[in-house]
């Protein structure tokens, strides 16, 4: 693997380690401040709204500008926002409006980095190593998360959520320095003269809608993410606070990440012609922790279900990124990634902000079970499409059934 790939993976792993602290620390900071799941849903929901709103712009910028430098700038601003949140929490000056405002800025700058980060990876490895590189990259995320999540639970329980957010701010600074060192070869063909932003967005949209398997999965992901985000970002922390405890919730998240590591090791070795179909089927395991937590909020069965969810999530993630990078032209990849992210995430703030009032009316555990049902419905919707079920994976050279790659 190239030096650029190693630096990219290292920087993203550092980001992931810090981001393992962020949701746990922020969730319990808000709960300590007001004790209301609805307020927590509002804080995380507004961040997601701003993230989704800026993703398309981030995709255009990533296809225009050096991707690593865009990631450096976004990480520096993210460090400032998280540092400000930590200062407010530690000085007991935090208010819900202030947390909403800073989280909104953080979500916007994250949107500028996400398409760039996703589209940079195929520039750092040869095409034959793409599936393995994606799996290695995601293994590094999982390794960082499995260390960060339980540590975050311990830090938040021992010294308070403010210090957990301090860790997140520091990791943004470190990863910005790592991303600044990345160098990738120039494109094989000279870049065409750039059109206006709106024309580039239309080009990206045309590419996105031209692939039925792509937009069908994104629509299904919109539904599943609505349920998953509301359940795991709002309902689960609130339920954990009155059942298994904050440290135990960190351990559950670590178990899920351990499953992602196991799943990444498995996905690295898979040679399946219908890789995307397999990935969607594996995602059904994501319903398991929601069902278990809703029926029996105990640490051991919940950790086991979370482990299975992590395995399933990683199968899909590697299959999805491999499919995207195989079938989408490189000069449009960041913009297509941005449409993917917008479509997948656009309902997330709805889920995050709606589940609090729903849980206040029906209870936390019934609301979790309802989220599990919505998640399963979204996955069934993906499998209705024959394009999703039959999309062919391009096997590496030397593998039986290999065909030469050609992207229109």
Secondary structure, 3 states (H helix, E strand, C coil): CCHHHHHHHHHHHHHHHHHHHHHHHHHHHHHHHCCCHHHHHHHHHHHHHHHHHHHHHHHHHHHHCCHHHHHHHHHHHHHHHHHHHHHHHHCCCCCHHHHHHHHHHHHHHHHHHHHHHHHHHHHCCCHHHHHHHHHHHHHHHHHHHHHHHHHHHHHHHHHCHHHHHHHHHHHHHHHHHHHCCCCCCCCCCCCCCCCCHHHHHHHHHHHHHCCHHHHHHHHHHHHHHHHHHHHHHHHHHHHHHHCCCHHHHHHHHHHHHHHHHHHHHHHHHCCCCCHHHHHHHHHHHHHHHHHHHHHCCCHHHHHHHHHHHHHHHHHHHHHHHHHHHHHCCHHHHHHHHHHHHHHHHCCHHHHHHHHHHHHHHHCHHHHHHHHHHHHHHHHHHHHCCHHHHHCCCCCCCCCCCCCCCCCC
